[in-house]
Amino acid sequence: MPSIPRLLLTGATGNVGGAALRELLRQRPAGTQLVVASREPEHDRAHLALGATDQIDVVPFDFTMPETIAPALRGVTGLLLVRPPAISDVARYLKPVVQAAVAAGVQHVVFLSLQGAQYNPFVPHHKVEGYLKKSGLRYSLLRPSFFMQNLSTTHRDDIRRRDQLLLPAGHARTSFVDAADVGTVAARLLLSPPAVSAGYELTGRTAFTYDEVAAQLSAVLGRPIRYHAASIRAFRAYERTKGTPPALINVMTGIYLAARFGLAAHVLAELAGLLGREPGTLRAFLERERACWLP
């Protein structure tokens, strides 16, 4: 008898995981069980505004507490694996999750990776992809380009308070993608797992230089936003003054260096094919999120 689909989502309070959860709530077939992995189950149930009618389990799960992993994976058939941004030691905290998924009999893992991660050993996603490839699990590797949402989260205060973007990305182009579109793809792959493991390059429809991004921000906000193409040393020093954790600075440096060397400029049609429509545009995103950059 086929097992009842039971889908576990890590990162459900984030941009991609939240979008995946919303799509699953809209599209899941009758009988499909949805489970949210959470460090604080009661808090997240309230934060996600989950009611009894949503029929979602919220279970304790913490990457830094190994004793929570196996119970959360019990009976799970599909897993959305999202690395918390603060975790860079993936050998310590994510490899055990992959091993526990094997032990639990998980049938399919959707991992939120990064564009070019398979070629970039300086980002933690590279190692996680390796763990999955060696695990024997069926997997789908989502390799999105740069999230538009990074402008409204990681770089929000620089734009709002300092009218600037200071990054070591040079003047190369970056293809931006809406995390909501990536979450939609994650949900669809969880509901209809592909027959074979594969990676998916998910890009927006246009690649921009950061000077062009700053120009679009300026137009939407009605005030000048400037891009400063910083050196690696200047960027790292600047982030330290803001109190950014060293591990996160390392990850950000790796991501922006990839962009600087042209590895983030690719524009592919794969996302549109998976969505069945054109992906969202950067301008539409900036207009939608405009309020977050207002002084």
Secondary structure, 3 states (H helix, E strand, C coil): CCCCCEEEECCCCCHHHHHHHHHHHHHCCCCCEEEEEECCHHHHHHHCCCCHHHCEEEEECCCCCHHHHHHHHCCCCEEEECCCCCCCCHHHHCHHHHHHHHHHCCCEEEEECCCCHHHCCCCHHHHHHHHHHHHCCEEEEEEECEECHHHHCCCHHHHHHHCEEEECCCCCCEEEECHHHHHHHHHHHHHCCCCCCEEEEECCCCEECHHHHHHHHHHHHCCCCEEEECCHHHHHHHHHHCCCCHHHHHHHHHHHHHHHCCCCCCCCCHHHHHHCCCCCCHHHHHHHCHHHHCC
